Amino acid sequence: MLAVTIHILEFITLALVGLTAVRLRRLAGNEHVLVKAPAQNEMPDQPIYVGTPSQGQDYQQKMECLKLAQAFAGNQLLEIKRELYNLNAEQPEWLREAVGLYLIGAIDYIGKKNHCETKSRKELIEIVLKSNLKISRDKAKDFFVDAVCREPESDGDKMVIAGAQAAKSWLETKLVPNNFRLQTRVQDWGVLA
């Protein structure tokens, strides 16, 4: 009986040594991703893990803008959602477009105010529209193109400008004047009856 137990323990030990060797081989195969950790008193000159999403100040700036943009959008959409119950369910496309253009103006203003690059602002717009209006990334890009290529003094132009003015007021005072609120604007434009 003792001999059987010893053979089982030998087998388990060999299996553990084999498993350790396999894991070490996999780890060695990924060495291009990992960087040598700095000594305790030495400052790293690059991130420990290379290839992570954007790092540094630009990334922090973008995340701060995203938080602000999501908060603004949620605040403005709350009244619309209360009135319509579900903005995403079978509402006319032009309602989503009106809301999208308003939010594009606001998000772009928030990004500019926080010194985000054009590419980052465009990404923020796509993320916020996609998450709040439940539209595809392609549809968010279409709304973005509509906002960029709008005719001066058109309804689309007025929606984008109203969104920017609302965001400006919101950033300064955390309040949006009644005449710039999303609900008021869509009612004035005849989008909501």
N, C-alpha and C positions, 0 to 999 in steps of 0.2 A: 504494500500500500504506500509506503514511504517512497519507493522508487517511482511510482506513478505520479505522485504529487511533485516530485523533483522534476520529472520530465515535463509536466504541465507548466511548472514555473519557468523552466528553460525555454519552452515554446513561447510563453507570454513575453519573456525578456527579449527573445529574438524578434518577435512581432513588434514590440515597442522600439527596438533599435531600427528595424526596417521602416517603421512609420516616421521616426525622427529623421532618417536619411531622406525619405521622400519629401518631407516638409522642408528640409534644408535645401534640397535641390530646387524646389519650387521658389523658395525665397531667394536663392542665388540667381535664378532666372529672371527675377524682377528687380535686380539690383540697379537697373537704369532708372527706376522710378524713385527709389529711396536714396537719400543723401546721407552721408556720414553725419551723425549727431555731433554737435560741437561739445567741447569740453565744458565743464560746469561754469567756469569763469569766462569762457569765450562766447562772444555774441555771434549768432548765426548770420552769415552774409546772404543766405537765401532760405526760403521756406524748407522745413524738414521734408515735406512731400511736394515734389515737383509735379506740376500739371493740374493743380487744383484750379477751380474757377478763379477769375480775376482776383488779385490780391491787392492789398494796400489801400491807399486813400481813395482811388477811383472807385473801387468796389464798395467801400464804406459810404461814399457819397451817393452812389447809385442805390444802395439799400436804404439809406435815409430818405431819398427821394421816393422810393417805392412805398415806404411806410406812410409818408405824407400823402402821396397820390391815392393810395388805397383808403386812407382815412377820409380824405376829401370825397372820393367817389362814393364810399359807403354812406357818408353823411348826406350827400345830395340825393342819392338813389333811395334812401329810406322813405322819404315822403312819396315818391313816385310808386314805390313798391306797395306802400300802404293803400294808395288809391287804386292801383291796378291789381293788387294781390301778387301777381307773378309777371314781371316784365319779360321773362323769357318764354312764356307760353303763348304761342299763336298771336302775338302782337304784330301789327303791321311792320314791315321792314323799315318804313320811313320813320317810325317812332324810335326804333333802335338806332337808326342813323342819326336822328336829331340828338338823342342822348349821347351817342358816340362822338359826334362833332363837338358838343359842349364839353365832354370829358377830355377830348384831345386838346382843346384850348387850355383847359385847366392844368392838365398833366404837363403839357409843354411849358407853361408858365412856371410851374413848380420846379421842373427840371432846370430851366434857364436860371431861375432865382438861386438855385443851389449849385450852379456852375457845372452841370452835367453836359457832356458832349452831345452832339446831335444824334449819334448812333445810340447812345445810352437813353436819350429821351424817346427815341423811336421804340426801343425795346420796352421801356416803361409803359408807353402807350399801348403796345400790343398786349403786355401782361395784364394791365388793368382792365382793358376792354374785354379781353378773353375771360378773365375771372369774374367780372361784374355783369357782363351782358351775355355770358355763356355763348360766345360766338367763336368760330374757328379763327386760327391765326391768319388764314388767308383773308377772311372777312374783315378782321381788324386791320390788315394791311390795306384793304380796299378803302375803308373809312379814312385811314391815314392819308392815302393818295387823294381822296376827295377833299380832305381838309387842306392839304398843301396846294392843290390845283384849283381852289375855289375862286369864284369871281368876286371882285370887290363889291360890297354892298348887297351881295346875294343873301338868301336865307342861311345858307351854310356858313358864310362869312360872319354873319351876325351871331350864329350859334357858337362858333369858335371864339369870337371876341368876348361874348358873354361869359363863357367858361373861364377865359383868362382873367377877366375882371373879377369874377367870383373868387377865383383862387388867390388873386392879389389881396383882396379884402380878407379872405380866410387866413392867409399867412400872417397878415398884419394884426388882425384882431380876434382870430378864431371864430368870427361871425361872418355870415354872408348876408348882405342887405337883401331885403325881400325882392327888389326888382332884378337881382342877379341870381336868385335861387333857381335851380333846375326846374322845379315844379312850376314856378311863375313863368319862366321863359318858354317852356313847352306849351303852357296854356296861352300865352300871348301869341305864340307862333301858330296857334290853331291846331297843334298836334294832339292835344287832349281837349276834349269838349267838356 
